[in-house]
Amino acid sequence: MRLMLIEDDALIARELSLHWQTQGWVLDLCTTLKAAQSCVENHTETGGYELIVLDLGLPDGDGLEWLAQFRGRDRLTPVLVLSARGQVSDRVLGLQTGADDYLVKPFAVNELDARVAALRRRGQLTRGELLHFGRLSWLGGEGVAYSNGQTLELSPREFEVLGLLIGRAPRLLAKRNLMEALAEREFEASENAVETYISRLRRKLIGSGTAIRTMRGFGYMLVLHD
């Protein structure tokens, strides 16, 4: 596992580095946002990171601003914020900005390990996949989907639903299986939520040469469409 820790507290950085290295993980430690950005750029072509652990108060800027910029390029790599900012409003803002999890300092290492393991499982569900159907392309490792060579503007949930549909196309994707897969990814997976994702995605696929067909009582199919 390759992990990046962005942390300027020397004691925390040292303890976590030693702890994770004993587990055989490859760890890149960055004490500034500039160094973190350089690491991201250097490892893009080799598959990037499986997880990023991010402090917010860094010497050269605010971690949330860096996170917002990072999410503009990478929507899939799990990011766990590790910060002393513990107010509810701080945690909500962190999650809204693009963090997948938020842990407040001081923290227990075993809880951090459990959260890292959960995020890693979630990341493994989506990374490294390349799917095609008709004129659609879905790149799980990059978090990007294309229609006729043009980028589709999708929310993370719409992106996941499209990947699941392409993975089954042109066969039926049972609604139950779709809901279970979204729940595994820790997305809202109620029937109403799924219907909303499908409705929005259906509109965004207009002109793509594909369409989502609803099989009432069963699920959905991605089909070729003139």
N, C-alpha and C positions, 0 to 999 in steps of 0.2 A: 504494500500500500504506500503510495506517495502522498504525503500530506504537507501542507504549508501552514506554519504558525506565524501569525503577524502579531507580535507582542514585544513591548519595550521594557516590561518589568523583568529585570535580570533574573530574579529568584524564580518567578513563575516560568519563565522561558527555559531556564536550566533544568528545573524539576520535570517539566513536561517533556523536554527533549530527551532526557535520560530515560524517563518512563516509557516513552513510545519507541525509542530505539531498542530497548530491551525486548520489545515485541517484534523486532525485525522490520519495522516500518522505515521507509526512507523519508526523512524530515528535512524540509527547508525552513530555516528560521529567519524571519525578516523583522527588523526592529523599526523600520520606517515604511511608509506607504510607497515611497519611490523604489525601495528595494523589492517590495512585494510586486509592484507592477513589472519590474524587470524580470522577476522570476516567472511570472505568468507568461510574458512574451517569449521568454527563452524556452518554455516547456510546452508551448501550444502545439508545435509540430510533433512532439513525442507523446501526445495524449493528455497533457495537462495533469491536474491533480484530482485525486478521488475525493478530497475533502480540504476545505480551508477553514481554519480557526482564526477568528478575527477579533482583536481588541479594538476599541473605538477611539480612545484617547492616545493618538500617536504623536510623536514629536513634530512631524511635518504636515499634520492635518487630521481631519475627522474621518474615522473609519467608515461612517455611514455614507459620506460623499464618495469615497472610493468604491464602496459596495454598489452604490447606484450606477456608477460608471461601469463596473465589472458586469453587472446584470444586463447592461445594454449590449454586451458582447457574448455573454455566457449565461444561459438561463438554467442550465442543468447541474453544474458542479455544486454540491451541497456546501453551504456556508453556515458555520456555527459561530454566533457572536458570543464572546466571552468578555464581559464588561462589569465594571463596578457601578454602572448606571442601572439602578435597580427599581426605579419607579415603574408603575404599570404603563404610563405613557411612553417611557423609554423602550420598554419591551415591545409595545405595539408598534412604535415607529420603526424599530429594527426589523420586525417581521414584515411590515408593509414595504420597507425599502428593498427587501429581497432576501433577508436571512431565512434559513430553513429552521433554525432553532436558536434559542437565546438562553444563556446560562449566566447567572449573576455571581460575581465575586463577593466574598470568598466562596469556594465551591469544594465539593468532595470529588476526588479524582475518580472514584468508582462510578459516580453519577455521570461525570464527563465521559468516561469510557462507554457507558451504556448508551448515551446520546450519540456518540460517535459511531457506535456499532449500528444503531438504528438508521442514521443518515447514510451510512455506507451501504446498508441493504437496499435502501430506497434508491441510491444512486446507481447501483448495479442493475436495477430493473430497466434503466433507460439508456445507459451509456453504451456506445460502441455499436449501435444498430444502424443499418442502412437499408431502407425499404423503398420499393418502387411499385407503382400501380398506375397504368396509363401514363399520363403526363405529370403525375405527382411523384415527388421524391421527398423522403422523410429521413433526416439525418439525426439519429438519437444522440450521437456523441457531440454534435455541435448545437443541438437544440434549434435546428432550422428546418423548415419545410419549403419546398418549391413547387410552383405550378407553372408549367410552360417556361421554366427557367427563371421565373420571377419569385422573389421571396414572399411567402404568405405571412401576413401580420396576424399572428395567433397569440392568444394568452397561453400561459403554461398548461392550463387544463384543456384548452382546445387542442394544443399540440399533442398532449398525451392521448386524447380521444382519437385524433387522426391517426396516430401511430398504431393504436390498437385496431382501428378499422382497416388500415392498409395491411397490417399483419395477417388479417383473416380474409381479405378480399380475394375473390369475389364471393366468398362464403359468408354465412350468417355469423354475426357477433351477437351472442345472446345478451340481452339486457342485464341479466343477473351477473354474467361474467364481466361485463363492462363495469358494473358497479363495484364488484369485488376487486378488480384491477385498480380502479381509482382509489379505493379505500386503502389498498396496500401502499399506494404512493402518498397517502395521507392527504388526499384531496376530498372535498365534499362529494359524497357519493349517493345522496338520496335520489329517488326517482325524479323529483322535480329538478334537481340540479343537473342530472344527466340529460333530461329533455331540453334544458336550457343550453347546455354545451352543444348538443346536436343541432338545435335550431340556429345558433350563432355560426357554427361551423358550416352548416348547409348553405347559409348566405355567402360565406367567404369562399366557397368552392364554385360559385357561379362562374362559368367561363373556363373552368379547369378541365372540361371533358369528362368529369366524374360527378356523381351525385350520391347522396345518402338516401337509401330506400328504407322506409320504416315497415317492418313486418309486425303488425300489431299483435301484441301478446307474446312475441318471441324476441325481437331485437332489431338489429340494423344491419344493412348490407351496403358496402361501397361498390357502386357499379359504374361501368363506362356509360357516358351520356353525351349525345351530340349537342 
